[in-house]
Amino acid sequence: MQSAACNHCSGGRNRRLFSGVLLRYTGQLGPWSRVVTAVGLEPRSPLVKGFHVALGLLWLASAACFALRGPNAGWAVAACSVASLWYLPFGTLVGIAELLLLWFAPLRT
């Protein structure tokens, strides 16, 4: 029973990535899709999906480097935050919050 549930969860995520079904709010893609469309890209295209995955992986890697006190990790987190500003509303809010924390909070001693 447990393995069937795990296969369903992981298979569902992979299927969504390659079949075109993305997380939707109220049955629609978020406001970020209008930004992507204005640039001339299809929000459900493999290119846009790949960008979402790559940005998420870079964000996790920069956060891990920052937690391990890497020498330029603050700049990596800032770059990921700036790259996420277009992703309305979640990426914009989190990106601004991260940039403000990096700018004002004395995280390094």
MODELLER restraints for C-alpha pairs under 7 A, 6 or more apart:
rsr = mdl.restraints
at = mdl.atoms
rsr.add(forms.Gaussian(group=physical.xy_distance, feature=features.Distance(at['CA:16:A'], at['CA:22:A']), mean=6.16, stdev=0.5))
rsr.add(forms.Gaussian(group=physical.xy_distance, feature=features.Distance(at['CA:17:A'], at['CA:49:A']), mean=6.74, stdev=0.5))
rsr.add(forms.Gaussian(group=physical.xy_distance, feature=features.Distance(at['CA:20:A'], at['CA:44:A']), mean=5.62, stdev=0.5))
rsr.add(forms.Gaussian(group=physical.xy_distance, feature=features.Distance(at['CA:24:A'], at['CA:30:A']), mean=6.67, stdev=0.5))
rsr.add(forms.Gaussian(group=physical.xy_distance, feature=features.Distance(at['CA:31:A'], at['CA:88:A']), mean=5.60, stdev=0.5))
rsr.add(forms.Gaussian(group=physical.xy_distance, feature=features.Distance(at['CA:32:A'], at['CA:86:A']), mean=6.54, stdev=0.5))
rsr.add(forms.Gaussian(group=physical.xy_distance, feature=features.Distance(at['CA:32:A'], at['CA:87:A']), mean=4.97, stdev=0.5))
rsr.add(forms.Gaussian(group=physical.xy_distance, feature=features.Distance(at['CA:32:A'], at['CA:88:A']), mean=4.84, stdev=0.5))
rsr.add(forms.Gaussian(group=physical.xy_distance, feature=features.Distance(at['CA:33:A'], at['CA:43:A']), mean=5.49, stdev=0.5))
rsr.add(forms.Gaussian(group=physical.xy_distance, feature=features.Distance(at['CA:36:A'], at['CA:42:A']), mean=6.92, stdev=0.5))
rsr.add(forms.Gaussian(group=physical.xy_distance, feature=features.Distance(at['CA:36:A'], at['CA:43:A']), mean=6.05, stdev=0.5))
rsr.add(forms.Gaussian(group=physical.xy_distance, feature=features.Distance(at['CA:37:A'], at['CA:43:A']), mean=6.53, stdev=0.5))
rsr.add(forms.Gaussian(group=physical.xy_distance, feature=features.Distance(at['CA:59:A'], at['CA:77:A']), mean=6.82, stdev=0.5))
rsr.add(forms.Gaussian(group=physical.xy_distance, feature=features.Distance(at['CA:59:A'], at['CA:80:A']), mean=5.74, stdev=0.5))
rsr.add(forms.Gaussian(group=physical.xy_distance, feature=features.Distance(at['CA:62:A'], at['CA:73:A']), mean=6.02, stdev=0.5))
rsr.add(forms.Gaussian(group=physical.xy_distance, feature=features.Distance(at['CA:62:A'], at['CA:76:A']), mean=5.58, stdev=0.5))
rsr.add(forms.Gaussian(group=physical.xy_distance, feature=features.Distance(at['CA:62:A'], at['CA:77:A']), mean=5.41, stdev=0.5))
rsr.add(forms.Gaussian(group=physical.xy_distance, feature=features.Distance(at['CA:63:A'], at['CA:77:A']), mean=6.45, stdev=0.5))
rsr.add(forms.Gaussian(group=physical.xy_distance, feature=features.Distance(at['CA:65:A'], at['CA:73:A']), mean=5.56, stdev=0.5))
rsr.add(forms.Gaussian(group=physical.xy_distance, feature=features.Distance(at['CA:66:A'], at['CA:73:A']), mean=4.75, stdev=0.5))
rsr.add(forms.Gaussian(group=physical.xy_distance, feature=features.Distance(at['CA:66:A'], at['CA:74:A']), mean=6.25, stdev=0.5))
rsr.add(forms.Gaussian(group=physical.xy_distance, feature=features.Distance(at['CA:78:A'], at['CA:99:A']), mean=6.08, stdev=0.5))
rsr.add(forms.Gaussian(group=physical.xy_distance, feature=features.Distance(at['CA:81:A'], at['CA:95:A']), mean=4.19, stdev=0.5))
rsr.add(forms.Gaussian(group=physical.xy_distance, feature=features.Distance(at['CA:81:A'], at['CA:98:A']), mean=6.58, stdev=0.5))
rsr.add(forms.Gaussian(group=physical.xy_distance, feature=features.Distance(at['CA:81:A'], at['CA:99:A']), mean=6.67, stdev=0.5))
rsr.add(forms.Gaussian(group=physical.xy_distance, feature=features.Distance(at['CA:82:A'], at['CA:95:A']), mean=6.31, stdev=0.5))
rsr.add(forms.Gaussian(group=physical.xy_distance, feature=features.Distance(at['CA:84:A'], at['CA:91:A']), mean=4.94, stdev=0.5))
rsr.add(forms.Gaussian(group=physical.xy_distance, feature=features.Distance(at['CA:84:A'], at['CA:92:A']), mean=6.25, stdev=0.5))
rsr.add(forms.Gaussian(group=physical.xy_distance, feature=features.Distance(at['CA:84:A'], at['CA:95:A']), mean=5.98, stdev=0.5))
rsr.add(forms.Gaussian(group=physical.xy_distance, feature=features.Distance(at['CA:85:A'], at['CA:91:A']), mean=5.46, stdev=0.5))
rsr.add(forms.Gaussian(group=physical.xy_distance, feature=features.Distance(at['CA:85:A'], at['CA:92:A']), mean=4.14, stdev=0.5))
rsr.add(forms.Gaussian(group=physical.xy_distance, feature=features.Distance(at['CA:85:A'], at['CA:95:A']), mean=5.77, stdev=0.5))
rsr.add(forms.Gaussian(group=physical.xy_distance, feature=features.Distance(at['CA:86:A'], at['CA:92:A']), mean=6.27, stdev=0.5))
